Structure formats: structure tokens, C-alpha cells
């Protein structure tokens, strides 16, 4: 059985990376208006694709009048909002995004599979267009701050000598 938490409207939604390029871990930091918080660990590709999905969704649904959102709007919609004592942290396996046209809010869902006999967890949150647009921009910046890519093969270049397959392992990459 999945442990499901509705954080409601976010007070803070932040993408970040921890560690040195090449050995970084990526995270989404969430604080809800109700006081709950979550640290969602992601792969770099997941964070980048979350940014892409949010930008596409904004392009499809954006430009509509923003709703005035209260802290308990999710509760009014029949979803109990997690309280201030909730602090979640898990590795994300699945992400989903959506748009609630009735409230003009964007929805983000994250789910773990429950590794090592842990109960699978699911987190849902809502945010405004400005908040998800800022998150997408931040996700792109965090992902781009890693190791540079080889201009010939597109692989990540380590701080040590890069052996480029387009040079058949001989000569400098750039």
C-alpha cells in the first residue's frame, strides 16, 4: 500500500545539486504553505525532463488568469493537506505533471517504489505558473552547471584527459 501525502500549495519549490560535478546528487526541495516539507532525490535526467515537461505544460495551459490560492484550497477540493510535522525524504522513481484549469494551478506528483522493504511513498503538490516556471529555469541551470560536454561526441568530459571516440582514442577532444 502506498503512503500518499498531499502537500497542498507550495511556499518554496527549489531545485539543487549536492556534490562535485560528476558525482552530484540532484534534489527538489519543497516546503508547503501548511508547513510540511519534502526532499525529493532525482536523477539529473529526471530533473531536466521535469523542467522540459513544465515548460511544455506552461506553453499549453499558460496565459490564463491565475487563481487566488489559499493554504487550504486542496482541503476544500477533498484532499487532506499534510500538516507541519511531515518531513519526507525519498528517491523519486516516477514524476507526473498536470494542470488544474478550474484553479489555474499546476500539479506535480512524485512517487517512490519502496526500495528495501520500505513502504512506497507518493507526494502531490500544487503551484502557480510563476512558481513552476521559476522551477523549470532553475532545473535547467542546475543541470547545466555540471561537467562540460565534448563538442565532438557529446559525452561528459572529466577533469582528467577525455578520450573521445571520434578521435579513435587519439589526440585531444577539442
C-alpha positions as a printed NumPy array, in Angstrom:
array([[  0.   ,   0.   ,   0.   ],
       [  1.333,   3.425,  -0.971],
       [  1.785,   6.126,   1.651],
       [  0.256,   9.202,  -0.046],
       [  0.751,  12.819,   1.069],
       [ -0.905,  15.951,  -0.315],
       [  1.309,  18.918,   0.474],
       [ -1.121,  21.437,  -0.979],
       [  0.179,  24.777,  -2.234],
       [  3.942,  25.27 ,  -2.069],
       [  5.63 ,  28.078,  -0.199],
       [  9.02 ,  27.123,  -1.661],
       [  9.956,  24.927,  -4.616],
       [ 13.695,  24.725,  -5.269],
       [ 15.963,  22.554,  -7.452],
       [ 19.507,  21.936,  -6.24 ],
       [ 22.539,  19.691,  -6.658],
       [ 24.808,  18.398,  -3.922],
       [ 28.43 ,  17.358,  -4.523],
       [ 31.113,  17.866,  -7.147],
       [ 30.353,  17.722, -10.883],
       [ 30.451,  14.115, -11.991],
       [ 29.423,  12.931,  -8.533],
       [ 26.408,  15.148,  -7.852],
       [ 23.013,  14.193,  -6.475],
       [ 20.01 ,  16.214,  -7.531],
       [ 17.127,  17.202,  -5.303],
       [ 13.848,  19.03 ,  -5.314],
       [ 13.223,  20.877,  -2.039],
       [  9.576,  21.504,  -1.2  ],
       [  8.034,  23.474,   1.653],
       [  4.255,  23.745,   1.734],
       [  2.18 ,  26.66 ,   2.966],
       [  0.806,  24.292,   5.637],
       [  4.353,  23.733,   6.951],
       [  5.107,  20.252,   5.596],
       [  8.383,  19.668,   3.769],
       [  9.913,  17.131,   1.417],
       [ 13.321,  16.41 ,  -0.071],
       [ 12.86 ,  14.526,  -3.329],
       [ 16.066,  12.995,  -4.714],
       [ 16.2  ,  12.825,  -8.52 ],
       [ 18.493,  11.707, -11.286],
       [ 19.877,  14.512, -13.453],
       [ 17.769,  13.365, -16.408],
       [ 14.621,  13.384, -14.256],
       [ 15.263,  16.964, -13.134],
       [ 15.985,  18.103, -16.682],
       [ 12.891,  16.36 , -18.059],
       [ 10.769,  17.834, -15.25 ],
       [ 11.895,  21.277, -16.416],
       [ 11.028,  20.406, -20.033],
       [  7.616,  19.   , -19.095],
       [  6.768,  22.078, -17.025],
       [  7.79 ,  24.45 , -19.837],
       [  5.657,  22.483, -22.33 ],
       [  2.704,  22.457, -19.961],
       [  3.032,  26.205, -19.39 ],
       [  3.048,  26.656, -23.163],
       [ -0.174,  24.645, -23.491],
       [ -2.046,  25.956, -20.462],
       [ -0.286,  29.245, -19.738],
       [ -1.591,  32.731, -20.189],
       [ -4.8  ,  32.033, -18.333],
       [ -5.789,  34.148, -15.361],
       [ -4.052,  32.967, -12.183],
       [ -6.339,  31.867,  -9.383],
       [ -6.063,  33.268,  -5.887],
       [ -4.961,  30.244,  -3.881],
       [ -5.443,  29.811,  -0.145],
       [ -3.443,  27.466,   2.057],
       [ -6.394,  25.11 ,   2.423],
       [ -7.623,  25.01 ,  -1.188],
       [ -6.541,  21.385,  -1.59 ],
       [ -8.512,  20.553,   1.544],
       [-11.554,  22.301,   0.04 ],
       [-11.119,  20.054,  -3.001],
       [-11.453,  16.998,  -0.757],
       [ -7.759,  16.292,  -0.253],
       [ -6.434,  16.449,   3.308],
       [ -3.314,  18.624,   3.366],
       [ -0.252,  17.302,   5.209],
       [  0.449,  19.082,   8.472],
       [  3.585,  20.892,   9.635],
       [  5.027,  17.79 ,  11.315],
       [  5.526,  15.994,   7.973],
       [  9.135,  15.79 ,   6.732],
       [  9.595,  13.377,   3.831],
       [ 12.754,  12.335,   2.025],
       [ 12.958,   9.701,  -0.703],
       [ 14.425,   8.76 ,  -4.081],
       [ 11.928,   9.516,  -6.851],
       [ 11.172,   6.805,  -9.387],
       [  8.222,   8.441, -11.169],
       [  7.205,  12.048, -11.781],
       [  3.968,  13.436, -13.166],
       [  2.841,  16.968, -14.012],
       [ -0.585,  18.342, -14.751],
       [ -2.709,  21.45 , -14.883],
       [ -5.911,  22.153, -12.971],
       [ -7.777,  24.624, -15.181],
       [-10.519,  25.233, -12.594],
       [ -7.98 ,  26.601, -10.099],
       [ -5.327,  27.701, -12.653],
       [ -2.697,  25.709, -10.757],
       [ -0.007,  23.28 , -11.838],
       [  0.233,  19.861, -10.214],
       [  3.405,  17.871,  -9.557],
       [  3.384,  14.305,  -8.307],
       [  6.409,  12.251,  -7.252],
       [  6.466,   8.597,  -6.282],
       [  8.971,   6.102,  -4.902],
       [  8.721,   2.351,  -5.355],
       [  9.606,   1.498,  -1.771],
       [ 13.093,   0.007,  -2.052],
       [ 14.421,  -2.299,   0.703],
       [ 11.008,  -3.173,   2.122],
       [ 10.07 ,   0.458,   2.65 ],
       [  6.504,   1.499,   2.022],
       [  6.184,   3.25 ,  -1.377],
       [  5.59 ,   6.99 ,  -0.97 ],
       [  3.712,   9.452,  -3.127],
       [  3.728,  13.251,  -2.81 ],
       [  1.384,  15.659,  -4.584],
       [  1.691,  19.44 ,  -4.607],
       [  0.247,  22.443,  -6.399],
       [  1.952,  25.645,  -7.554],
       [  1.254,  28.729,  -9.628],
       [  2.529,  29.288, -13.144],
       [  5.222,  31.676, -11.895],
       [  6.448,  29.106,  -9.353],
       [  6.711,  26.212, -11.826],
       [  8.253,  28.473, -14.484],
       [ 10.944,  29.537, -11.988],
       [ 11.467,  25.877, -11.011],
       [ 11.94 ,  24.867, -14.658],
       [ 14.51 ,  27.64 , -15.215],
       [ 16.302,  26.633, -12.022],
       [ 16.299,  22.95 , -13.066],
       [ 17.939,  23.842, -16.388],
       [ 20.586,  25.97 , -14.637],
       [ 21.382,  23.241, -12.084],
       [ 21.707,  20.586, -14.808],
       [ 23.893,  22.826, -16.984],
       [ 26.3  ,  23.571, -14.121],
       [ 27.864,  20.104, -14.317],
       [ 30.804,  18.815, -16.327],
       [ 31.226,  20.303, -19.806],
       [ 30.262,  18.173, -22.803],
       [ 32.709,  17.173, -25.503],
       [ 31.935,  19.188, -28.667],
       [ 32.643,  16.136, -30.855],
       [ 30.968,  13.183, -29.137],
       [ 28.65 ,  14.881, -26.622],
       [ 29.924,  12.81 , -23.669],
       [ 30.705,  14.41 , -20.33 ],
       [ 34.325,  15.459, -20.046],
       [ 36.064,  14.538, -16.81 ],
       [ 38.645,  16.749, -15.158],
       [ 41.197,  14.217, -16.365],
       [ 42.049,  13.669, -20.029],
       [ 38.941,  12.903, -22.13 ],
       [ 39.36 ,  10.069, -24.631],
       [ 36.97 ,  10.903, -27.437],
       [ 35.729,   8.009, -29.594],
       [ 35.529,  10.366, -32.597],
       [ 39.326,  10.593, -32.409],
       [ 39.54 ,   6.832, -32.003],
       [ 41.122,   7.429, -28.602],
       [ 43.97 ,   9.531, -30.048],
       [ 44.527,  13.256, -29.802],
       [ 42.761,  15.986, -27.871],
       [ 38.969,  16.167, -27.906],
       [ 38.693,  19.855, -28.692]])
